[in-house]
Amino acid sequence: MTPEPIVKALSVKEAYDRWAPFYDTTNNPIVFAATYALAPGLSALKGQDCVEFGCGTGRNLAAMAASGARTITGFDLSEAMLAVARSRNAATSSVAWTLMAQDMTATVPLPGACANFVLFSLSLEHVGDLAAPLAQARRLLRKDGLIRIVEIHPFLSLNGIAPHFRDGDEDITMPTFPHQFESWIKAFQQTGLIIDSLREWHGRDFGEGAPAKITRHDPDRPWLLDVTLRAR
């Protein structure tokens, strides 16, 4: 009988530092879902100045670069994740990305109105106060710019589903916050943002190539909340 893993709780930074070497090879249905959801809108980023909060290993930054983004900036709390992103930049893109270690709840070292597009993908679940990073994103946004949020659906997070990974005989967990719809709406109002579009992604939406961890569930099960915002 396989022994039960030892559950080890780490800080967000410690967890992602440890996960970084094999994050992109982990069988993670939420990452698959987010990548799938983001793909159709990438063509609109050609010639745009793009920023991602919580860029991780640079998976989304590489997709932005491939779509012709003019400049690409990524922030992440984990230096180890950023190291992977730097390697990915060197291997996949002729555009040099600006990558910085940064807490997304603090003031980011960029001037105001410098971005056409700001992305949060599977990162705000680690933040208790949604208003702080959203206010920073709002400050960076140019007139007619957009903020896009792709996050785990509240129905999943409220049922205890959260990021974790197996490393050897340990199951690594980290702080997460199951934000309800009310919390999202209040944060948008507090930071002067209005909803441009909103979609809930369900199991049936991910096509025949979806991993078994998605397809084995009810096709009506919601997986992602996908919101595009603009400044009021």
C-alpha angles and dihedrals in degrees: 000000000000110000119241112259119253109249111228122185116209134174116266091256094047092047095051092043087057094042096047099089093058104018094110093051096048114112095241117164093192092056090048090050094049092048090049092048094050098047101079094056099048096091089068090065096072109130092005131129105236134193129187124197109209094015095172114182093355098255093139093039089057090052090050091050092049088053092057103260111174098219130009127201126179132187127194137164093222119079090194092057090048090052089058090047091053090052090049091050091053092047101043113024139053089201112088110230123216106230124183138174103238142155104232092216091062129074108284117226096243131102120253121268093021101127138065093192133028123187134199112182120175091332109096090067086077094056123083096196109051094185096067099062092035090055089053091049090049090052092053094048121106122217108288090013122137137226117205125197122192110178142154109283115260091235089062098042092047087055091058100262108144140147115290136143142197118244113176108307093341130091104210119212131179139190115290134169121216099218115200124214090259090058092052094049093048091050091051091051093047093053099044096252128139129198114256094177138350131195135174112211115216131192093261091058097068099071133225093307094064115124120259090251086069102034096051090065131074107292089228092058109120115232108168142029110213117189131172116199138189133190116272 
